[in-house]
Amino acid sequence: MLKIDLPIQKNPLQSRENMVEAVKQIVNPLKPYYSKGKAKLELGSTGTSYSDDIAGLEGFSRVLWGIVPLLAGGKSSEVWDLCLQGIKNGTNPAHEEYWGEITDFDQRAVEMAAYGYALALMPNKVWGPLTDQEKENLFAWLNQINHVSVYDCNWLFFPVLVNLGFKAVGVPYDQEVIRKNLDRIDDFYLEEGWYADGISAHCDYYVPFAIHFYSLLYAKLMDKEDPERAKKYKSRAATFAKDFIYWFSKDGSALPYGRSLTYRFSQSAFWSALVYAGVEPFSLGEMKGLILRNLRWWFKQPIFDSNGLLTIGYSYSNLVMAENYNAPGSPYWALKTFLILALPENHPFWLAEEKQLPVLKEKVVQNSPRFIICRQEKQDHTVVFNAGYKHTNEHPHVAAKYEKFVYSNMFGFSVQKGDWGLAQGAFDSMLAVSEGDNVYRGKRTCVDYAVSENVVYTKWKPFGDVEIKTWLVAGAPWHIRIHCIKTSRNIDYAEGGFALGLENHAYIPQKPEVLLNQQDSLVKFPWGVSGIQKIYGNGQAELIYPNANTNLLNPRTVIPTVKGSLKPGKRWLINAVFGEPGSDHVINHWDKVPEVVLVNDEIIVRQGGEKVVIQKGVGTS
């Protein structure tokens, strides 16, 4: 991979001044890309679900998530004059770059939130310099959001933020819209600080970097006017933090899971919002460490192009995994993490000593996202065992983003590049089946699920006449997958382990050590090891080399896999899967595969001093 040397990659991110400089290092390269009227950012030629004009507005608006706290905290920006001119022209109906009249479910409603944010946090910078006519134009353009419908999810917060901005500058605002939308968002609340992003929707990063982020903004801004709701939001966020911290590893990386991962370092925006709102479920030093380590990890990844622009992708530029709503300027939503710059220089956060993660449990159950999380602290490895959902949506690669058996901060996950064969399908951490035509499909939704202390159970149907019950016996570096397959047709199957990167920029290119026989498939590099071992069934161990750019973390990977064929009837498959960063201690661990015993109607798994019993005639354990 081409190595790009940018100033931000050398930023130590140890002080407030370092953070100020980081915003400038991200934003200043955008200056040549402002349109003639400064109301759009023209960053690329890739398409999205909305027009190029709206994509230009999106890029322009998302930069404000970083510039606003910078200016609110008393600093300056070389880009702000361009932004202010763009706001004047973009909201002027007589200007050629006018942002236009919005309609129901309009992407522009999303971007309006940034202007409510600006009006609320720094009214003197954005409202004060405007003439009376310019103020009227800005109000009229933003006020459209009070007269259109938005999606029934985190989008409900966008009108709230706009109205909070109106309130801050003393113009009419719609209190009823605020009340109605916040009441509706309460309907999405589940338990233990968790929301779904809508009714019967997924639990993913939209909980921390959207719903909680905006809730905490509201709590800070409306603490005196609406103390009851502010207290509730702060309490829920503090409770959620006790779960969300398990998604982060001590090296700063966080769990790749769900959609909108191109927003990258927005993963730590929640922690910034907690600090901004004065909520301390952990010490300021611990939250400071969470934010700074996450940013450091991200800025070491090749996420910028040679001009210093953020790209679409995850740990590298990658359109394969992108959402249909990802335009060239979309990734700048990640600037929300810099909310902490709105805190003054003498705030205790800036004076606190950065601390490591607190002591966390090796294994926890998180019921709302339907996870069992296992942590290997010494290896910086976070492994999540996932039940999935009975419902889904139409976002790209939704099965890969929400239905894999296992997710990992070390191995990431892969998305499908085509529908022909296992190389295009890239079925890591998944059982995929085919009716003999080399077109494989994995799990897209589940019919039933259960999560216990040690086992994730899910029942799913890849075909109408094929039912699969899967038990995932959680553990790290080993875990066990048990499948009971009832099929009315001949099928081929492939069970994929973790996808291991074939290169690592921190190492000199090396050839892997490979163990491959009928039962075992193992690949070992200095940076990690991935393997699978057939325990029960008719399969053959193999290595699958997926198409490039299917994995979120590594452009080229290898997936240890067990393949086989099944005739109609009821069949059992059991495989042990291994994955671990590093390699020095792996051989010892590879020899310690969990014991699996089949006795009458029971499958007994013993690992790490724990015993798990699967009743073959019962759905869950």
Secondary structure, DSSP 8 states (H G I E B T S, - for coil): ------GGGG----SHHHHHHHHHHHHGGGGGGB-TTSS-B-------SS-HHHHHHHHHHHTHHHHHHHHHTT---TTHHHHHHHHHHHT-TTSTT------TT-HHHHHHHHHHHHHHH-HHHHTTTS-HHHHHHHHHHHHGGGGS---SSGGGHHHHHHHHHHHHHTS---HHHHHHHHHHHHTTB-STT-B-SSTT---STHIIIIIIHHHHHHHHHTTTTSHHHHHHHHHHHHHHHHHHGGGB-TTS-B---SS-GGGGGGGGHHHHHHHHHT--SS-HHHHHHHHHHHHHHHHTSS-B-TTS-B-SBSSSB-STT--TT--TTGGGGGGGGGGGGGS-TTSHHHHS---------SEEEETTTTEEEEEEGGGTEEEEEE---S---SSTTHHHHH--SEEETTT--B--S-SSHHHHH--TTEEEEESSSS--B-----SEEEE-SSEEEEEEEEETTEEEEEEEE--SSEEEEEEEEEESS-EEEEEE---EES--TTS-----EEEESSSEEEEEETTEEEEEEEEESS-EEEEE---TT-BSS-SSEEEEEEEEEE-SEEEEEEEEEEEEE-STTHHHHHT---EEEEETTEEEEEETTEEEEEETTSS--
